[in-house]
Amino acid sequence: MTSRPLAVTPHAHASRMADVPAMKASMQPARARVRVSSPGFGTAPIGNLYTGVGEDEAQAALRRALQLGIHYFDTAPYYGHGLAERRLGRALADVPCGTFTVSTKVGRRIEPDAAASGPINDGFAVSGSRAVFDYSRDGVLRSFEASLQRLALDRVEILLLHDVGRLAHGERHPQMLRQALEEALPAMAALRDAGAVDAIGIGVNEVEVCLELMPRFDLDCIMLAGRYTLLEQSSALGLLAEAQRRGVRVIVAGPYNSGLLGNPYGPGDTYDYVAAGAGVLERARAIYAVCAEQRVDVGAAALQFPLAHPAVAAVVAGMRNVVEVECTISRSSQRLPARIWSRLRGAGIIALDAPVPDMEQGT
């Protein structure tokens, strides 16, 4: 589990790798190595996603999350170009060892860039830096060490390779996938074997690359954002079945489809971080109509639905302030009427072969 900060030097964990027997950590089953709880706190919003968040507001949100029993925090260097990691590290500074789990990511290098001074940089309200994809072994190790320094921790529980896949890389996907398999993932596995992390995996927004990688590398977990939600399940069901067969744990992120299903009163304007199209909005309106008929908060159904699948270990939702933290806790714990799931399935919203939460939890 996470321990308090130790002094680290560049490539400290790289030197440790040579001193431990190969595959020490990976002899454990993935289920034992991936220890996460739901709901998880996604830190992209406190990394100034789309708009600035003050330090006091961010710290208040993190403190409230800890008070209300949230123990799992997901972050990344990309989120605010290090800002989210620094804020999380400050919040955890006085939290007892072993009472929280942190996942962070590698695959992007954060560099100073004086020219990056616009109001929104890479989707974040930050300036003076840029994020550069780097799946090299050296890039992974440097990124990991930088994350530990920002988090003020000597290790994290879960390390994910960020945004590998065709969606992120387009025509360069074959080249980037090859480097991921030859350099990035082996470097991450060596960190796992050295005890620097408990588990490794990928953090992506697309199903296809998960299916490409699972047969080719020993992953413990996959963080899948936006693909297994109330809005859409069909593309992910095969992946979830394969992950379950292989013992790979799946962490579902983006349960609101980047804001589309987050508002209690009606669909948001965005889907996959861009303006939602007419077809997506129509399907979202159908979800809201069914939930309104049953007097169910769409956000509560969206948070609870993915957990019914046996391959899913946790759901992570982005949170920006105390109100969003308290809303997430409330939605996660609400007892929903069992009939909501049959109504959503009957309306063609939930796939016929997608598991639903315990039908006996309410009436």
Buried (B, 14 or more C-beta within 10 A) or exposed (E): EBEEBEEBEEBBBBEBBEEBEEEEBBEEEBBEBBBBEBBBBBBBBBBBBBEEBEEEBBBBBBBBBBEBEBBBBBBBBBBBBBBBBBBBBBBBEEBEEEEBBBBBBBBBBBEEBEEBEEEEBBBBBBBEBBBEBBBBBEBBBBBBBBBBBBBBBBBBBBBBBBBBBBBBBEEEBEEBBEBBBEBBBBBBBBBBBBBBBBBBBBBBBBBBBBEBBBEEBBBBBBBBBBBBBBBBBEEBBEBBBBBBEEEBBBBBBBBBBBBBBBBBEEBBEBBBBEEBEEEBBEBBEBBBEBBBEBEBBBBBBBBBBBBBBEBBBBBBBBBBBBEBBBBBBBBBEBEBBBBBBEBBBEBEBBEEEBBBBEEEEBE
